[in-house]
Amino acid sequence: MPKKATAGDTFQLRLIDLEYKGLSKKEMTKRIKQIYLEEYGDKLNAEIEIYQSSEATTLTQNSGYDGTAVYLKRHNENDKLFIISQGSKDKVDWNYNIKAMLAGKNYSQAQDTHKFTEEVINTFGIDKIREKPNIVGLSHSLAHNNNTTAHLVYGTFDEVYSVNGAQTNYYQLYSADNNFANKIRNQFFISRSDPNSIYNIDPNQLRQFAENYYKDKAKNIHQIISKDDPLYAASAVRGFFTLGNVEMVDTNPNYPGLRSLVEDIPDEVIQDFQELAIQYTTASNQGGINGAMQDILGVNMDVVNKIDDTFDILKTYTTDQAEIDEMIRQLDKKVPGLLQQVKTITSNSDLIFGRLEDAGYISNAQKQLIGKEFSNIETELEGIQETLSSIVDVRGTGNFITQIGGDIAAALKVKGHINAIKDSLKVLNQEDLLKVLDELKASHSIMEVLSGLSHGKKSYLGTDMLFTTNHGNKEIKVNISAALRMYQEGKTVLEEKLSKIRQFQAAIDREIPKSYDRNKYKVMRKIDDIEANPSVYTHILRKHLYFSRLDKKVRRIQVHDVFFPLEHTNLDEEIYELKQSVQKSYTYIENYRKAIEDLFTEEKEVATLFRLVEGE
């Protein structure tokens, strides 16, 4: 039975999720305050400062690291600095996953995690010795690997909290941590001059050595992991090892944990399958199947579609020869490695997909279909490889006409193979098969873990908090997060509306008399001018009284003026109606609040939450 999640656990999970939402600093500050209020039942007594990696100047170019620092300055308590490192998001991240976590060849994002933390400390002017802030690394997915590696190698954090993290890799640590590497070389008698010799050490012995070496720092690593998380299943591959205090959560009780399904599959098989799946998923998300074809095979489908078996092919060959040659070069470069990966999958098809069938993720018919399409892809890749070999043979004859004919025939064959591969990918993209991926992806999400941590009256919908109460035989769930947002934001909107009405009323009382006085002044100035300079206005008299023989002059003008008091339209009734509409909305919101509080008469904290959020 898992332990009951604390408010600290769920607060930090929801804080990690905020990093993915791309919020402004103002909106993020507001959301942090509300999440703290909901989880702890009290106002956050701290100043909040936020710094984002996009502002940083010390990070490695193109490492792909993303993160946000949240500094809670508490005054009376120890300050807390959260470094929220973002998990896998785009192609750069997944390429890093392959190089860093699968092969252990890259640790640049872990370096940037440390650089970012140090830059944040300097930017906020934090005195680590005097102020002793608690520096906490928060992470999900890839970010756990970054934060934990930074913690183990550079001592970046006091604590690391993660959810569904990509586990630490001892091959990666061998590259990043010189002290660890020296200990391994001394323990296992391997040469410094051959960095790949570490891969010859028995993985179990290496894992046990790494766990023992980092055991002290591991005490400050805390993880929540779904048994159904695909990354947790992948961590059965050689290289990965799990450190720290781990809380397992069953987010999908309808299926067994994925980890147990892959433990019997050889790690090199999982590695090939995982690398291919990552590459395909990333490329197809960005450009559909055509994008995947270009990324995996190096072929531009627009060029492929120009190749046909009509008389125009000679023209296409002539005008687009450079593009066709580039396609052939890319195929020659990428097909051998891709074919080897696909062969690894097809030769272990029953084992890989049989495990998914045993677990109930796919049916036997789906297993047969997947196996068939992977076999088709293998056949077509072999066909491409044979065709590429034939091009070399034909060009070796030195006969130009034969070469052109061979190139055109090869291009047509290659097009056929490529289109067949594309057809197989379309089959694998069928909606019912994609649902399997959706099930697996869902268990990787923070929302699923929050749901798995639900207990008693408190549960979660996405990352919103729900409270549950019973009335008679009915169970009623209320989205407290949404209710508090509606109450707080609704009152804010109404206060702004009332302020605008008051401004409008003040403008009426100010601007209309001012306009009357301004125009009255203009008229009086004009009268003074007319009376002072009567001859200037002779043309007015001539305009109305014209005597051809006599020249008339104006010698004096006297204006008899009367200015009546200002009488403008009375808008008091309209102003009153506007204020009444605001008051009715206030009454509605307060009734809404009271209705929710009445549902939870025994849970005083609901009323407390409304009272506290009102005082924000």
C-alpha positions as CSV (number, residue, x, y, z in Angstrom):
1,M,0.0,0.0,0.0
2,P,1.6,3.3,-1.1
3,K,2.1,6.0,1.5
4,K,-0.3,8.9,1.6
5,A,0.9,11.8,-0.5
6,T,1.8,14.9,1.5
7,A,0.9,18.4,0.6
8,G,4.5,19.0,-0.3
9,D,4.4,16.1,-2.8
10,T,1.4,17.3,-4.6
11,F,2.4,21.0,-4.5
12,Q,5.7,20.1,-6.1
13,L,4.1,17.9,-8.7
14,R,1.7,20.7,-9.7
15,L,4.7,23.2,-9.7
16,I,6.5,20.9,-12.2
17,D,3.5,20.9,-14.4
18,L,3.4,24.7,-14.5
19,E,6.8,24.7,-16.3
20,Y,5.2,23.1,-19.4
21,K,2.4,25.7,-19.7
22,G,4.6,28.6,-21.0
23,L,3.0,31.1,-18.6
24,S,4.1,34.7,-18.1
25,K,6.0,35.5,-14.9
26,K,2.9,37.4,-13.6
27,E,0.5,34.5,-14.4
28,M,2.9,31.9,-13.0
29,T,3.3,33.8,-9.7
30,K,-0.5,33.9,-9.4
31,R,-0.9,30.2,-10.1
32,I,1.9,29.3,-7.6
33,K,0.1,31.2,-4.9
34,Q,-3.2,29.5,-5.6
35,I,-1.7,26.0,-5.7
36,Y,0.1,26.6,-2.4
37,L,-3.2,27.8,-0.9
38,E,-5.1,24.7,-2.1
39,E,-2.4,22.2,-1.0
40,Y,-1.4,23.7,2.4
41,G,-4.7,25.5,3.2
42,D,-2.8,28.7,4.0
43,K,-1.5,31.7,2.1
44,L,2.1,31.6,0.9
45,N,4.1,33.9,3.1
46,A,6.9,34.7,0.7
47,E,8.0,37.0,-2.1
48,I,8.2,35.2,-5.4
49,E,10.9,35.8,-8.0
50,I,11.0,33.9,-11.3
51,Y,13.9,33.5,-13.7
52,Q,13.7,31.5,-17.0
53,S,16.4,29.8,-19.0
54,S,15.5,31.9,-22.0
55,E,17.0,34.8,-20.0
56,A,20.2,32.9,-19.2
57,T,23.5,33.9,-20.7
58,T,25.8,31.1,-19.5
59,L,24.2,28.0,-21.1
60,T,25.7,25.8,-23.8
61,Q,24.5,26.7,-27.2
62,N,22.0,24.1,-28.6
63,S,22.1,21.8,-25.6
64,G,18.3,21.9,-25.5
65,Y,18.1,22.7,-21.8
66,D,14.9,24.5,-20.6
67,G,14.0,25.4,-17.1
68,T,12.5,27.9,-14.7
69,A,13.7,29.1,-11.3
70,V,11.2,29.9,-8.6
71,Y,12.6,31.7,-5.6
72,L,10.5,31.9,-2.4
73,K,11.9,34.5,-0.2
74,R,10.4,33.8,3.2
75,H,12.2,36.3,5.5
76,N,11.4,34.5,8.8
77,E,12.3,31.0,7.5
78,N,14.9,29.5,5.2
79,D,14.4,30.6,1.7
80,K,13.6,28.0,-0.9
81,L,14.8,28.0,-4.5
82,F,13.1,25.6,-6.9
83,I,14.9,24.8,-10.2
84,I,12.2,23.2,-12.4
85,S,13.9,21.5,-15.3
86,Q,11.7,20.7,-18.3
87,G,11.3,17.2,-19.6
88,S,11.4,16.0,-23.2
89,K,9.6,18.4,-25.5
90,D,11.1,18.5,-29.0
91,K,13.5,16.9,-31.4
92,V,16.6,18.3,-29.6
93,D,15.5,16.7,-26.4
94,W,14.8,13.3,-27.9
95,N,18.1,13.3,-29.8
96,Y,19.7,14.1,-26.4
97,N,17.8,11.1,-24.9
98,I,19.4,8.8,-27.5
99,K,22.9,10.1,-27.0
100,A,22.9,10.7,-23.3
101,M,20.5,8.2,-21.7
102,L,20.8,5.3,-24.1
103,A,24.4,5.5,-25.1
104,G,25.8,7.6,-22.1
105,K,27.8,9.8,-24.5
106,N,26.4,13.3,-23.7
107,Y,25.8,15.2,-20.5
108,S,25.5,18.8,-21.8
109,Q,22.0,19.3,-20.4
110,A,23.1,18.2,-16.9
111,Q,26.0,20.7,-17.2
112,D,23.5,23.4,-18.2
113,T,21.3,22.5,-15.3
114,H,24.2,23.4,-13.0
115,K,25.1,26.5,-14.9
116,F,21.5,27.7,-14.9
117,T,21.3,27.2,-11.1
118,E,24.5,29.1,-10.5
119,E,23.4,31.9,-12.7
120,V,20.1,32.1,-10.9
121,I,21.8,32.3,-7.5
122,N,24.0,35.2,-8.8
123,T,21.1,37.0,-10.4
124,F,18.9,36.9,-7.3
125,G,21.9,37.8,-5.1
126,I,21.5,34.8,-2.9
127,D,24.2,34.3,-0.3
128,K,24.4,30.5,0.1
129,I,26.5,30.6,3.2
130,R,24.6,33.3,5.2
131,E,21.1,32.7,3.9
132,K,21.4,28.9,3.6
133,P,18.6,28.5,1.0
134,N,17.1,25.1,0.4
135,I,17.9,24.5,-3.3
136,V,15.5,21.9,-4.8
137,G,15.6,20.4,-8.2
138,L,12.1,19.5,-9.6
139,S,11.8,17.4,-12.7
140,H,9.7,15.1,-14.9
141,S,10.8,12.8,-17.7
142,L,14.2,13.6,-19.2
143,A,14.7,16.4,-16.6
144,H,15.2,13.8,-13.8
145,N,18.3,12.6,-15.6
146,N,19.5,16.2,-15.9
147,N,18.8,17.2,-12.3
148,T,20.1,13.9,-10.7
149,T,23.3,13.9,-12.8
150,A,23.9,17.6,-11.8
151,H,23.2,16.7,-8.2
152,L,25.6,13.7,-8.2
153,V,28.4,15.3,-10.3
154,Y,28.3,19.0,-9.2
155,G,26.4,19.0,-5.9
156,T,23.9,21.4,-7.5
157,F,21.0,20.6,-5.2
158,D,20.2,20.0,-1.6
159,E,17.3,17.8,-2.7
160,V,15.9,16.4,-6.0
161,Y,12.1,15.6,-6.4
162,S,11.0,13.9,-9.6
163,V,8.0,12.3,-11.2
164,N,8.2,9.6,-13.9
165,G,11.8,10.4,-14.5
166,A,14.3,9.1,-17.0
167,Q,16.7,7.3,-14.7
168,T,20.3,8.0,-14.0
169,N,22.8,6.3,-16.4
170,Y,26.2,5.0,-15.1
171,Y,27.7,5.2,-18.6
172,Q,26.8,8.8,-18.7
173,L,28.2,9.4,-15.2
174,Y,31.4,7.7,-16.3
175,S,31.8,10.4,-18.9
176,A,30.7,13.3,-16.6
177,D,32.2,12.4,-13.2
178,N,36.0,12.1,-13.2
179,N,36.2,10.8,-9.6
180,F,33.6,8.1,-10.4
181,A,35.5,7.2,-13.6
182,N,38.8,6.8,-11.7
183,K,37.2,4.6,-9.1
184,I,35.7,2.4,-11.9
185,R,39.1,2.1,-13.7
186,N,40.8,1.1,-10.5
187,Q,38.0,-1.4,-9.5
188,F,37.7,-3.1,-12.9
189,F,41.2,-2.6,-14.3
190,I,40.2,-0.9,-17.5
191,S,42.3,1.5,-19.5
192,R,41.8,5.3,-19.6
193,S,42.9,5.3,-23.2
194,D,39.9,3.2,-24.2
195,P,36.7,4.9,-23.1
196,N,34.5,2.2,-24.6
197,S,36.1,-0.5,-22.4
198,I,33.5,0.3,-19.7
199,Y,30.8,-1.4,-21.9
200,N,32.7,-4.7,-21.5
201,I,32.1,-4.7,-17.7
202,D,29.3,-6.9,-16.5
203,P,26.3,-4.5,-16.2
204,N,25.0,-5.9,-12.9
205,Q,28.4,-5.4,-11.3
206,L,28.7,-1.9,-12.7
207,R,25.2,-1.0,-11.5
208,Q,25.9,-2.3,-8.0
209,F,29.2,-0.4,-7.9
210,A,27.4,2.9,-9.0
211,E,24.6,2.4,-6.4
212,N,27.1,2.0,-3.6
213,Y,29.3,4.9,-4.8
214,Y,26.4,7.4,-4.9
215,K,24.5,6.0,-1.9
216,D,25.0,9.0,0.3
217,K,23.8,11.6,-2.2
218,A,21.0,9.3,-3.2
219,K,19.4,9.9,0.3
220,N,18.3,13.3,-1.0
221,I,16.7,12.1,-4.2
222,H,12.9,11.5,-4.0
223,Q,10.9,9.9,-6.9
224,I,7.3,9.1,-7.6
225,I,7.1,6.6,-10.5
226,S,4.1,5.1,-12.2
227,K,4.4,1.3,-12.6
228,D,2.9,1.9,-16.1
229,D,5.3,4.6,-17.2
230,P,7.1,3.7,-20.4
231,L,10.3,5.4,-19.2
232,Y,10.3,3.2,-16.1
233,A,10.0,0.2,-18.3
234,A,12.9,1.4,-20.5
235,S,15.1,1.8,-17.4
236,A,15.4,-2.0,-17.4
237,V,18.0,-1.4,-20.2
238,R,21.7,-1.7,-19.3
239,G,23.1,1.6,-18.1
240,F,20.2,2.8,-16.1
241,F,19.9,2.5,-12.4
242,T,17.4,3.9,-9.9
243,L,18.6,6.0,-7.0
244,G,16.8,7.5,-4.0
245,N,13.6,7.1,-2.1
246,V,11.1,5.8,-4.7
247,E,7.3,5.8,-4.3
248,M,5.6,3.5,-6.8
249,V,2.0,4.5,-8.0
250,D,-0.3,2.3,-10.0
251,T,-1.9,4.8,-12.5
252,N,-3.5,2.2,-14.7
253,P,-4.9,-0.7,-12.6
254,N,-6.3,-2.3,-15.8
255,Y,-2.8,-3.3,-17.0
256,P,0.3,-4.8,-15.3
257,G,3.3,-2.7,-14.9
258,L,5.3,-2.2,-18.1
259,R,8.6,-2.8,-16.4
260,S,7.8,-6.5,-15.8
261,L,7.0,-6.9,-19.5
262,V,10.4,-5.8,-20.8
263,E,12.7,-7.3,-18.2
264,D,13.0,-10.6,-20.1
265,I,13.7,-8.8,-23.4
266,P,17.5,-8.4,-24.2
267,D,18.6,-4.9,-23.5
268,E,20.1,-4.4,-27.1
269,V,16.6,-5.3,-28.5
270,I,14.9,-2.8,-26.3
271,Q,17.6,-0.2,-27.1
272,D,17.1,-0.6,-30.9
273,F,13.3,-0.5,-30.6
274,Q,13.3,2.5,-28.3
275,E,15.7,4.5,-30.4
276,L,13.7,3.8,-33.6
277,A,10.4,4.6,-31.8
278,I,11.9,7.9,-30.4
279,Q,13.2,8.9,-33.9
280,Y,9.9,8.0,-35.6
281,T,7.6,9.6,-33.0
282,T,9.6,12.9,-33.0
283,A,9.8,13.2,-36.8
284,S,6.2,12.3,-37.4
285,N,4.9,14.7,-34.7
286,Q,6.7,17.5,-36.7
287,G,5.9,16.5,-40.2
288,G,3.6,13.5,-40.3
289,I,4.6,10.3,-42.2
290,N,6.4,12.3,-44.8
291,G,8.5,14.0,-42.1
292,A,9.3,10.6,-40.6
293,M,10.4,9.3,-44.0
294,Q,12.7,12.2,-44.5
295,D,14.2,12.0,-41.0
296,I,14.6,8.2,-40.9
297,L,15.5,7.5,-44.5
298,G,16.7,10.9,-45.7
299,V,14.3,11.0,-48.6
300,N,12.2,14.0,-49.6
301,M,8.9,12.7,-50.6
302,D,8.4,15.6,-53.0
303,V,11.4,14.4,-55.0
304,V,10.2,10.8,-54.8
305,N,6.8,11.8,-56.2
306,K,8.4,13.4,-59.3
307,I,9.8,10.0,-60.3
308,D,7.3,8.1,-62.5
309,D,7.3,5.5,-65.3
310,T,6.2,7.8,-68.1
311,F,8.4,9.4,-70.7
312,D,8.8,12.4,-68.4
313,I,11.2,10.5,-66.2
314,L,14.1,11.3,-68.4
315,K,13.2,15.0,-68.0
316,T,12.9,14.6,-64.3
317,Y,16.2,12.7,-64.1
318,T,17.9,15.6,-66.0
319,T,16.3,18.5,-64.2
320,D,16.4,17.1,-60.7
321,Q,19.5,15.0,-60.9
322,A,21.2,16.8,-58.0
323,E,18.2,16.1,-55.7
324,I,18.0,12.5,-56.8
325,D,21.7,12.0,-56.2
326,E,21.3,13.5,-52.7
327,M,18.4,11.1,-52.0
328,I,20.6,8.1,-53.1
329,R,23.5,9.3,-50.9
330,Q,21.2,9.7,-47.9
331,L,19.7,6.2,-48.5
332,D,23.2,4.7,-48.8
333,K,24.1,6.4,-45.5
334,K,21.0,5.6,-43.4
335,V,19.6,2.3,-44.7
336,P,22.2,-0.1,-43.3
337,G,21.8,1.1,-39.7
338,L,18.0,1.3,-40.0
339,L,17.9,-2.2,-41.5
340,Q,19.9,-3.6,-38.6
341,Q,17.5,-2.0,-36.1
342,V,14.4,-3.3,-37.9
343,K,15.9,-6.8,-38.2
344,T,16.5,-6.7,-34.4
345,I,12.8,-6.0,-34.0
346,T,11.5,-8.5,-36.5
347,S,13.7,-11.3,-35.2
348,N,12.3,-10.6,-31.7
349,S,8.8,-9.7,-32.8
350,D,7.0,-12.5,-30.9
351,L,8.9,-11.6,-27.7
352,I,8.4,-7.8,-27.9
353,F,4.8,-7.7,-29.0
354,G,3.9,-10.9,-27.3
355,R,4.5,-9.1,-24.0
356,L,2.1,-6.3,-25.0
357,E,-0.5,-8.9,-25.9
358,D,0.0,-10.8,-22.6
359,A,-0.6,-7.5,-20.8
360,G,-3.8,-6.8,-22.7
361,Y,-2.5,-3.7,-24.5
362,I,-3.0,-5.3,-28.0
363,S,-4.9,-8.2,-29.4
364,N,-3.4,-11.2,-31.1
365,A,-4.7,-9.9,-34.5
366,Q,-2.9,-6.6,-33.8
367,K,0.3,-8.4,-32.8
368,Q,0.2,-10.3,-36.1
369,L,-0.5,-7.1,-38.0
370,I,2.4,-5.2,-36.4
371,G,4.8,-8.2,-37.0
372,K,3.7,-8.4,-40.6
373,E,4.3,-4.7,-41.3
374,F,7.7,-4.7,-39.7
375,S,8.6,-7.7,-41.9
376,N,7.4,-5.8,-44.9
377,I,9.5,-2.8,-44.0
378,E,12.6,-5.1,-43.6
379,T,12.0,-6.6,-47.0
380,E,11.7,-3.2,-48.6
381,L,14.8,-1.9,-46.9
382,E,16.7,-5.0,-48.2
383,G,15.4,-4.1,-51.7
384,I,16.7,-0.6,-51.4
385,Q,20.1,-1.9,-50.3
386,E,20.2,-4.3,-53.3
387,T,19.2,-1.5,-55.7
388,L,21.9,0.8,-54.4
389,S,24.5,-2.0,-54.9
390,S,23.3,-2.4,-58.5
391,I,23.8,1.3,-59.2
392,V,27.5,0.9,-58.2
393,D,27.9,-2.1,-60.5
394,V,26.2,-0.3,-63.5
395,R,28.3,2.9,-63.0
396,G,31.4,0.7,-62.9
397,T,30.9,-0.3,-66.6
398,G,31.9,3.2,-67.7
399,N,29.1,3.2,-70.4
400,F,27.2,6.6,-70.1
401,I,24.0,5.3,-71.8
402,T,24.0,2.2,-69.6
403,Q,24.6,4.4,-66.6
404,I,21.6,6.6,-67.4
405,G,19.4,3.6,-67.9
406,G,20.6,2.0,-64.7
407,D,20.1,5.2,-62.7
408,I,16.5,5.6,-64.0
409,A,15.6,1.9,-63.4
410,A,17.1,2.2,-59.9
411,A,15.2,5.4,-59.1
412,L,11.9,3.7,-60.1
413,K,12.7,0.6,-57.9
414,V,13.7,2.9,-55.0
415,K,10.4,4.8,-55.4
416,G,8.5,1.5,-55.2
417,H,10.3,0.4,-52.1
418,I,9.8,3.8,-50.4
419,N,6.1,3.9,-51.2
420,A,5.7,0.4,-49.8
421,I,7.5,1.4,-46.6
422,K,5.2,4.5,-46.4
423,D,2.1,2.2,-46.8
424,S,3.3,0.0,-43.9
425,L,3.8,3.1,-41.7
426,K,0.2,4.1,-42.5
427,V,-1.0,0.7,-41.3
428,L,1.0,1.1,-38.1
429,N,-0.6,4.6,-37.7
430,Q,-4.1,3.1,-37.5
431,E,-6.2,4.7,-34.8
432,D,-6.7,1.5,-32.8
433,L,-2.9,0.9,-32.7
434,L,-2.3,4.6,-31.8
435,K,-4.7,4.1,-28.8
436,V,-2.0,1.8,-27.3
437,L,0.5,4.6,-27.5
438,D,-2.0,6.9,-25.9
439,E,-2.4,4.5,-23.0
440,L,1.3,4.3,-22.6
441,K,1.9,8.1,-22.9
442,A,-0.9,8.8,-20.4
443,S,0.9,6.9,-17.7
444,H,3.9,9.1,-18.2
445,S,2.0,12.3,-17.5
446,I,2.0,14.2,-14.2
447,M,-1.8,14.3,-14.3
448,E,-2.0,10.5,-14.2
449,V,0.3,10.4,-11.2
450,L,-1.7,13.1,-9.3
451,S,-4.8,11.0,-10.0
452,G,-3.0,7.9,-8.6
453,L,-2.1,9.8,-5.4
454,S,-5.7,10.8,-4.8
455,H,-7.0,9.8,-1.4
456,G,-10.0,10.5,0.9
457,K,-12.0,13.5,-0.1
458,K,-9.1,15.0,-2.2
459,S,-8.5,14.0,-5.8
460,Y,-7.4,15.6,-9.1
461,L,-8.8,16.2,-12.5
462,G,-5.8,17.0,-14.6
463,T,-3.8,19.2,-12.2
464,D,-7.0,20.7,-10.7
465,M,-7.9,19.7,-7.1
466,L,-11.3,18.1,-6.5
467,F,-13.1,17.7,-3.2
468,T,-15.6,14.9,-2.7
469,T,-18.6,14.9,-0.3
470,N,-21.6,12.7,0.2
471,H,-25.2,13.8,0.4
472,G,-27.5,10.9,1.1
473,N,-26.5,8.2,-1.4
474,K,-25.0,10.6,-3.8
475,E,-21.3,11.4,-4.2
476,I,-20.6,14.9,-5.3
477,K,-17.2,16.1,-6.6
478,V,-16.4,19.8,-6.8
479,N,-13.5,21.2,-8.7
480,I,-12.1,23.4,-6.0
481,S,-9.3,24.8,-8.1
482,A,-11.8,26.0,-10.8
483,A,-14.2,27.3,-8.1
484,L,-11.5,29.4,-6.4
485,R,-10.3,30.7,-9.8
486,M,-13.9,31.6,-10.7
487,Y,-14.5,33.3,-7.4
488,Q,-11.2,35.2,-7.3
489,E,-11.0,36.1,-11.0
490,G,-14.8,36.9,-11.1
491,K,-14.5,39.3,-8.2
492,T,-11.4,40.9,-9.8
493,V,-13.3,41.4,-13.0
494,L,-16.3,42.9,-11.1
495,E,-14.0,45.2,-9.2
496,E,-12.5,46.4,-12.4
497,K,-15.9,46.9,-13.9
498,L,-17.1,48.9,-10.9
499,S,-13.9,51.0,-11.1
500,K,-14.6,51.7,-14.8
501,I,-18.2,52.8,-14.0
502,R,-16.9,55.2,-11.3
503,Q,-14.4,56.5,-13.8
504,F,-17.2,57.0,-16.4
505,Q,-19.4,58.8,-13.8
506,A,-16.5,61.1,-12.8
507,A,-15.8,61.7,-16.5
508,I,-19.4,62.8,-17.0
509,D,-19.3,65.1,-14.0
510,R,-15.9,66.5,-15.0
511,E,-15.9,66.7,-18.8
512,I,-19.4,68.1,-19.6
513,P,-19.0,71.2,-17.3
514,K,-15.5,71.6,-18.5
515,S,-16.6,71.5,-22.1
516,Y,-19.4,74.0,-21.4
517,D,-16.9,76.4,-19.7
518,R,-14.4,76.0,-22.5
519,N,-16.9,76.8,-25.2
520,K,-18.4,79.7,-23.2
521,Y,-15.0,81.2,-22.9
522,K,-14.4,80.9,-26.6
523,V,-17.7,82.8,-27.3
524,M,-16.9,85.5,-24.8
525,R,-13.4,86.0,-26.4
526,K,-15.1,86.3,-29.8
527,I,-17.6,88.9,-28.5
528,D,-14.8,91.0,-27.0
529,D,-12.9,90.9,-30.3
530,I,-16.0,92.0,-32.3
531,E,-16.7,94.9,-29.9
532,A,-13.0,96.0,-29.9
533,N,-12.6,95.8,-33.7
534,P,-15.9,96.6,-35.3
535,S,-14.4,97.7,-38.7
536,V,-12.9,94.3,-39.2
537,Y,-16.4,92.8,-39.4
538,T,-17.7,95.3,-42.1
539,H,-17.8,92.4,-44.6
540,I,-20.6,90.9,-42.6
541,L,-22.8,94.0,-43.1
542,R,-21.9,94.2,-46.8
543,K,-22.8,90.5,-47.2
544,H,-26.4,91.3,-46.1
545,L,-26.8,95.1,-47.1
546,Y,-25.1,96.1,-50.4
547,F,-25.3,99.7,-51.7
548,S,-23.6,100.2,-55.1
549,R,-23.1,104.0,-54.7
550,L,-22.4,104.3,-51.0
551,D,-19.6,102.8,-49.0
552,K,-20.9,101.9,-45.6
553,K,-18.6,101.5,-42.6
554,V,-19.2,99.8,-39.2
555,R,-18.1,102.1,-36.4
556,R,-19.5,100.3,-33.4
557,I,-20.8,96.9,-32.5
558,Q,-22.5,96.0,-29.2
559,V,-23.3,92.4,-28.5
560,H,-26.1,91.6,-26.1
561,D,-25.2,88.2,-24.7
562,V,-27.1,85.9,-22.3
563,F,-25.5,82.6,-21.1
564,F,-28.0,80.2,-19.7
565,P,-26.9,77.7,-17.0
566,L,-25.7,74.3,-18.2
567,E,-28.5,71.8,-18.6
568,H,-27.3,68.4,-19.8
569,T,-29.0,65.0,-20.1
570,N,-29.2,63.3,-16.7
571,L,-27.3,59.9,-16.8
572,D,-27.9,59.0,-13.2
573,E,-30.4,56.3,-14.1
574,E,-28.0,54.7,-16.6
575,I,-25.1,54.8,-14.0
576,Y,-27.4,53.2,-11.4
577,E,-28.3,50.4,-13.8
578,L,-24.6,49.7,-14.5
579,K,-23.9,49.5,-10.8
580,Q,-26.8,47.3,-10.2
581,S,-25.5,44.8,-12.8
582,V,-22.3,44.6,-10.9
583,Q,-24.1,44.1,-7.6
584,K,-26.2,41.3,-9.1
585,S,-23.0,39.6,-10.3
586,Y,-21.5,40.0,-6.8
587,T,-24.6,38.4,-5.4
588,Y,-24.3,35.5,-7.9
589,I,-20.7,34.8,-7.0
590,E,-21.3,35.0,-3.3
591,N,-24.3,32.6,-3.7
592,Y,-22.0,30.3,-5.7
593,R,-19.5,30.4,-2.9
594,K,-22.1,29.7,-0.2
595,A,-23.5,26.8,-2.2
596,I,-20.1,25.1,-2.3
597,E,-19.4,25.9,1.4
598,D,-22.8,24.4,2.3
599,L,-21.8,21.2,0.5
600,F,-18.8,20.9,2.8
601,T,-20.2,22.1,6.1
602,E,-18.1,19.6,8.0
603,E,-14.9,20.5,6.1
604,K,-14.1,24.0,7.4
605,E,-11.0,24.2,5.1
606,V,-13.2,24.9,2.1
607,A,-14.6,28.1,3.7
608,T,-11.0,28.9,4.7
609,L,-9.8,28.6,1.2
610,F,-12.5,31.0,-0.1
611,R,-11.7,33.5,2.7
612,L,-8.0,33.4,2.1
613,V,-8.3,33.6,-1.7
614,E,-10.6,36.6,-1.2
615,G,-7.8,38.4,0.7
616,E,-5.2,37.9,-2.1
